[in-house]
Amino acid sequence: MIFRTNFIFWWGSYEIFTNFFKDNTKMSNPTINFWSGGLSATVFWIFAYPADVVKQVIMTDDVDNPRFKKYSQAVKYVYNERGGVKGFFRGFGPSIMRSFPANAAALAAFEFVMRTLS
């Protein structure tokens, strides 16, 4: 649930970027959807990445003999065993590099389908 609450940053920033581009540019709707989708995904991952790291630690824990009975234990593990605050951003570079193009294309396609169906 902690990771999922970060979707407010994605959809909130998507709305802000979309409105900004509509009000301040002459870009077409598909172009606005592309740029808004990519930028909002970037905002999302900046906020969500630390929670995603903790989520992955929990998900890869031993099912039969779990190390982490609470979320806070996994947070402490990442901090203590993976280099402090830096541990929460391990692998961030590749993740952020793929997030813009993948999500820009996905949201542009989604908006296209929604426009076509309405």
Secondary structure, 3 states (H helix, E strand, C coil): CCCHHHHHHHHHHHHHHHHHHHHHCCCCHHHHHHHHHHHHHHHHHHHHHHHHHHHHHHHCCCCCCCCCCCHHHHHHHHHHHCCHHHHHHCCHHHHHHHHHHHHHHHHHHHHHHHHHHC
